[in-house]
Amino acid sequence: MVGRGPFFEGWDVSNMFESTSKVTRRTIVKAGSLTLVGLAALRGEQVQAAEEMNAAEKANLAVVTAYLRGYNDQVIDADKMASVFSEDCAFRTSETAPTQHGKAALIASIKRGAENPGRWDIQVVNAFSRGPIVAVSRAETNRTPGRPERHIAVVGLFVFKDGKISEWYDYLPKAE
C-alpha cells in the first residue's frame, strides 16, 4: 500500500500499523505515568493542591504517603505497611529489579530491608494523584552506622484498584 497525504505520499506504508513489540496494559500505564511525572516536573509542580483532587485521589495519595512514612519508623511493621496492598499486587523496587508478585513477597521484602542495621529517612519531594495513579518523587537517605550516608532520588508509581495498591514501581533516575 502506498501512502497518501502530505506526510506519507509515495511511501510504502503496508506494515506501518503492525506492531513488532508486545504492548500491555502495564506498559501503557507506566508510559502514561512517567509522562505525567515528566509534565509535572516541567511545570515545576510541587505536591498537588488538595483542592485539585477528587476524594478518591486524595485518599490514594494519603495511603501512599502513609505507606512511605512507615519506612521512617524506628520499628518497621511489615504487616501493617503491606495492609494497603492487594493480595495479588505486583511491585518492583528499581527498574533493574525483577517484578515480584503477591502480598507475601512484599512482606518478605519489607522484612529483609528492616533487618539491615541502617535506617531510611524518606522525604516526599513532589506528589500527585490522577485517577487510580499516584506518582511520588522522593529523596531517600540511608544512614548505616560506620558508613557514609547514601542519598537516593526515587520516583515511585502506584496504581490503585478497589482501594488498594495493586502495582508499585520505583525508578531511580540517573543524573546525566
Secondary structure, 3 states (H helix, E strand, C coil): CECCCCCCCCCECCCCCCCCCCCCHHHHHHHHHHHHHHHHHHHCCCCCCHHHCCHHHHHHHHHHHHHHHHHHCCCCCHHHHHCCEEEEEEEECCCCCCCEECHHHHHHHHHHHHHCCCEEEEEEEEEEEECCEEEEEEEEEEECCCCCCEEEEEEEEEEEECCEEEEEEEECCCCC
